[in-house]
Structure formats: structure tokens, C-alpha cells
């Protein structure tokens, strides 16, 4: 009888195992505002027991992926936009996105901060009037260039101050702008419809963006311009001596940043790619993980990690890469030789060159 009991238990276990393999499970996927799950999509899906399903969440322009929540016990990495889930049961999961408030911008030798009431503060080089923003109001986004500063008003119009040698501040006629980016001597604007406009120096064709369509983000630095499309592909025009415009093979990129001589792209799994000059190791980002925002300066690259810490590689003559001790950061901005970090309470940190007072932001409170 004992041997028969063992045999029956064994048969039952085998039957149970076979039964698990024959089961189907329901995976329900949704997302918050600010993005979509493109693989396998959103809705309800049925999979066999043990199926490994790829997940890929893509943020909209101005948003970033935060994490997966819900029944996440079998998700490979809840903090990665591109990951997997194993269907060992019925799961309900959500991809969470949050708006990226780029409230601080680092120019060549000046820093600009956006207050929640639409006013601005600025510190640093004022030799060309690039810090004369005290009378600006109703600003929703700001970008600091070499010697000029550009801001978008809440009605989609644009204002600019500073050096205008090449007409880089001639933006008063622009309308329906959702994002601006300031380069060396040129300014780029992204319109609601995904088209792009540019003014300023065009010696290396960095302003030739008139045929761009379906753009969700723009970046400008040095003498090149970069655009991100909804499908994660990237376009670029302008100076390419160092290969900073060699982005045609990039796929699934969620954010781009333009340095003086290099271009950086953030991938949905939190990894980073870079092309262009690597004279100081500014493109050595292949081992970065869990990155949620990238920034690029002159010959260095910064990255914000999901845990609020910051990493940086490249030129460090002025200590602009000395950010390893920073914590609880929500945005990072790279200038020429200085780096600025924003905290949730609106306070700021800054390291690097401070000849013009561009790092004198300790008293700021951006809310």
C-alpha cells in the first residue's frame, strides 16, 4: 500500500506539472499619461504558461519612463522601459511616465533657471546681455547657448537675449513652439506639428532643418542640430567633422543630447549610445545602466540615474565631472565646463568652472 501511495502521488505531481504547461494566462497592460507600451501593445493578451514576453515602453516628448507597477514579480527590471515579463499567472501591469521639467539650462559660461511662476533667474557671463532675463514672464521652457538665452512663452511665442551676430536671437516671429534649443550661434525651435525652424549661423548647414517632419525633440550644441522622431530614429545636420551627425543607424532612442563635438542618445533600457569626438572619453558610455536623462557639454557627458545619482565621463579640467557624490537629483545640465543638478525641492548643485559665476546657484530655489 505504501508503494502504491507513492506511485499515486508521483502520478499526481506529473499531471499537475503537465497541467501548468497547458494553462493560458492573461496579461493586461496599460500606461499612464506621457507614453505608450509599443511592445506587445496595450490591452489584454493571452499567453501559455512560462512564456517570456518582451516589454517596450516609449515616452512622449517631454516625458520620461519611470517604472512598471502592478503584478511585477516576474518582470526582469521594473525600472527599465525595455525588459521582459514571464507569464506564470494572470498579470495586470502599468507603465508609468512622468513629465520632465527641464527647469535649468547651462550655457557656455552662464546658467539659467526657470521658476514655477514663469520668471527666470540667471548667473554667470553677462558680457553680451545673455543674463538679462529679469523682465521675462510666462516662460515655460528655457535654453542657454554660447552667448545667448532663449525662452518659450506659454502662448508658443519665443523670446531671446544676448549676442545676435548671426541672427540667432531673431525668433520674435516664431509661433506654436513647444521646445527650443540653443547652439553656438544658432537657435532651433520645435513646433506643435513636428516641424522645425532654425535661425543663426548656417556655415556648416546646422540650420537646414526645414524638411524635417514628425520630430518630438530637438537638441543643438556647437554647430550641429539633432532631432528625435516618434519611432526612436534620429536625424542630424551640421558639422560632422568628428562624426557627431552619424546617427542614422540609431533606433528606439528616447532622448537626445548634443555636445560641442558629440551626440548622445538614451535608450529605453537605460543604456546610452554616443558618437563623435572621443578625445577625452566623452563617448565612453557603453557601460552605463539605469539612466533616465542625458546631457552633453564641451567634451564631456553626464547622465542621471533612476536612483537620483549622477555619472559623468570626459574632460574634467575644471571638475565638471565631479558629480559622483550627488544624490536626489531630478535633472542634470551640462555647460561648457560646469555641471548643474536640480533637486526636487528646487535647490541646485553646481561644479566646474566658475570664472563668470556660472556655478553661483546655491541660493536659488526653483519651484
N, C-alpha and C positions, 0 to 999 in steps of 0.2 A: 504493500500500500504506500509505503514511504517513497519507493522508487517511482510509482505511478503519479503521486502528488508532485514530485519534482518535474516529471515529464509534462504534466498539465500546466504547471507554472511556466515552464520553458516555452511551450507552445503559445501560451497567452502573451508572453513577452514578445515573441516573434510576431505574433498577429498585431500586437499594439504598435510595434515598430513599423510594420508594413502599412498599417492604417495611417500613421503620421505622414508617411511619404505620399499617400494618396490624397491627403487633405488639401483643400484650397483655402487660401486666406485673403482677406480683403485689406487693401492698403488705401487709405483715404488721405489725400494730400491737398493742403490749402496754403495760402500765403497771406501775409499782412500787406497793407499798402506799401508801395515803394519797390515792388519787384514781382517776379513770377518764377515758378518752377517750370523749367523748359524740358527737363527730362526726369521722369517719363511724362510730365504734364501735371495738371491739377484735376482733381476729381477722384473717382473711385476705380481701383484697379484690382483684378483678381490674379493671384499667383499661386503656384504649387508650393507646398511646404519646403522651406530651405532655399528658395530662390533668392539670389543676390541681385538686388535691383539698384541700378545707378541713379543717383540723385544729382541734379544740377540746378541750382537756383541763381538767377541773374537779377541784379538790382537795376532799377531805373536810374536815369541821370539824376544826380544829386542825392542818391541813397546808397547805403552800403548794407551788405548782408551781415546779420548779427549771429543767428544760430537757428538750430532746429529744436522745436519743443514738441511735447506730446509723448507718445509712446516711443521713446528714443533708445530703448535698451540695446537694440541691435544695430544702431547707426554707427558707422565706422568712426566718424568725427563730427560731433554735433556743432562744432564751431567752423566747419568748412562748408562752403557753398557747393563744392563738388565732392561728393562722398558716396557711400553705399548704405543700404539697409537690407537686412536678411529677414525674409518673411517667415518667421517661426510662429506667427499668430496674427490676429487681426490688429492693425495699427492705424492710428489717427495721428498724423504729424503736420506741423506747420512750419513753413519757412518764414523767419522774422527779419524784417528790414527796418532800418531807421534812417532818417534824413541826416545827411552830412552837412553840418553847419560850418562851412569854411569861413569862419569869422575873423581869421587872422591871415595876413599875407606878408611875406618877406620879400622885399625888393633887393636891389643890389646892395645899397647901404642904408635902407630905411625900412621900417616896419609899420604896418597899418592894421588897426583893429576896428572891427565893426561892433557897435553897441546894439542892444536889442531894440532901442528906440529909433534906429536908423541913422544915428550920428556916428562920427568916426573920431578916433584918436590916432596920432602918428608921432613917430620919434625917429631921429636919425638925420641923414643928409637932406638938407632943405635948400641946397645951392641953386636948384632950378625950380623951386616952388612946389616940389613933389609932395611936401608935407602940409601944404596949405589946404587942408580939408575941414577946417573948423566950422565952416558955414554950410557944409553939406548936410542934407536931411533926407529922410525917406529912402536911405540906401539899403539894398537887400543883398548885395554881394560886391566885393572889392578885390582888385588885383594890383599888385605893385610891380613895376617893371624896373628898368635900369635907372632912369631919371624921371619917371612919370608914374602917376597913380590913376586908376580908372575905377569907376563905380557904376553899378546899375541901380536905378531908382525903381520904386515899386510899380511905376507905370510902364516899365520896359524901356525907358529912355536911358541915356548914358551920359555921364559927366567925366571930365578928365582934367588934371592939372599937371604941371611940370614941363620938362623940355619938350619942344614941339618942332625940332629941327627938320624932321621928315614928315610932319603932319600926323604923328602918332596920337595926338590929342584931338584930332578933328572928328569927333564922334557925336556931335550935337544933333546931327540929323538921323541918327540911328533910332529905330523903334522896334518894339516887340523882341527885345533882347532878354535871354534867360541866363546867359553866362558870359563873362568877359575874361580874357587872358592877356596879360601884358608881357611882351618880349623885350628885347634890347631897345629897338627903335620902332616897333610896330605893335599894334593892338588888334586883337581878334574878338569878334562877337558872335555868339551863337543865338540864332533866332528860334522862336517857338516852333516853326515849321521844319526845323532841322537844317536849314540853310545857314551859311556862314559868311560874314563880312569881315574885311580887314582894311586897315589904313596904316600908313607909315612907310618906312624904308622897305623897298622891294628889290634891292640889289641882287639878292640870291633867291628871288621868287617866293619868299615866305608869305607874301600877301595874296598869292594866286590860289584862292580858295572858293572862287565864285561858282565852280561847278560841283562843289561838294553838296551832297544831299543826305538826309536821314542821319545826321550827326547828333549824338547825345551828349558829348563832352568835348571841349577843346582845351588844348594846352599850348603855351608859347613860351619860349625862352631863347636866348641867343638870337639866331637868325633862322629859326625853323618853327613850323606850326604843325601840331598833331591833332587829329580828330578821331573820335571813337564812334563806331556805328552800333546800332542796337544788337546786331548779331555777334558783337565782340571782335569784329575785324577793325583794323586801324589803318588810317591814311596819314600821310605826312608830305609836306612840301618845304622847300627852303634849302639852306646849307646842308650838304651831305658829304662834305669832305671827310668827316670822321665816321660816316656811316650811320648817323643819328636818325636818318629817314628810312632806314632799311627795315621797315615794319610790315611789309606786305604779307609776310607769312604768319603773322600773329593771328591767333584765333581765341575766342572765348575770353577776351580781356574785359575786365570790369572797370578799370580806371587807368588813365594815363597821366604821366608827368613828364615835362620837358626840362632837361637841364641845359646848360650852355652848349655842351657838345655831345650830349647823350639823351636817350629817351628811355623811359621806364614804364613797364606795364604790369598791372596787378591781375593775377589770375583768380578764378573763382575758388580754387582750393587753398588760397592764401599764400601761394608761391609767387615769385616775381621774376620777370624777364627784363633784360636791358640790352640795348645796342648803342654803338657809338664809341667815342673815345674812352679808353680804359687806362689812361696814363697814370692815374692814382688809385686804380682798383675800384672806381665808382660803379662799374658794371658787374662786380663780383657779388651778385645777389642770389646765385643759384642755390644756396643752402638755406635761404630764408624760408620760414614757415609761419603760418598763423598771422599773416599780415592783412590788415584791413584798409590801410591807406598808404600811398607812396608819395614822396616829394623829391624833387631833384634841384640841386643848386649848381654852382660852378664847380664841376669836377668832384662832386660827392652826391650820395643818395641816402635818403632817410626813409624809414618805414615804421609805421605804427602797428603794434601787435594787438591782438584781440584782448590781451590782458592789461592793456594800457601802458605797457612799456614801449621803449623806442630803440631801434637799431639804426646804425649808420655806418657806411663804408666810403672810402675815398679820401680826398685831400683833407688834412686835419691840421694845417699850419697854425690856424688861429683857435683850435679847439672846437671847431664847429661840429665834430663828430663825437664829442664827449657827452653823450646822452644816455649812457648805459645805466645811470642811476635814476633816471626819470621814471616816475610811476603815475598812474591815474591820469594819463593823457588822453584827450579826445580828438585832438588834431595836431598835426605837426607841419611846419612850413620851413622851407629851406630858402635862404637868400644866397648872396654870393659866398660869403664866408661866415654867416651866422645862421643859427637854427632856433626856431621858436616853437614852444609847445604850449597848448591850451589845455587847461584843466576844467572839469565840469562846473566848478564854482566860479568860472570866469577869470581866475588868476592865470598868470603866464610865467613860463620859464624861458630863459634865453642863454645861449652860449655862443662863443665865437668872437669874431672881430667886432670891436665896439668903438672904432675911431670916431664915428659920427654919432654915437649914442643910440645905434640901432638896437642894442640889447637892453636899453633902459625902459623895460616894460614891467618891472616888478611892482609898480604902483597901480597898474591897470586892473580894472575889474570889468570884464566884458560879460554882460548879462542881457 
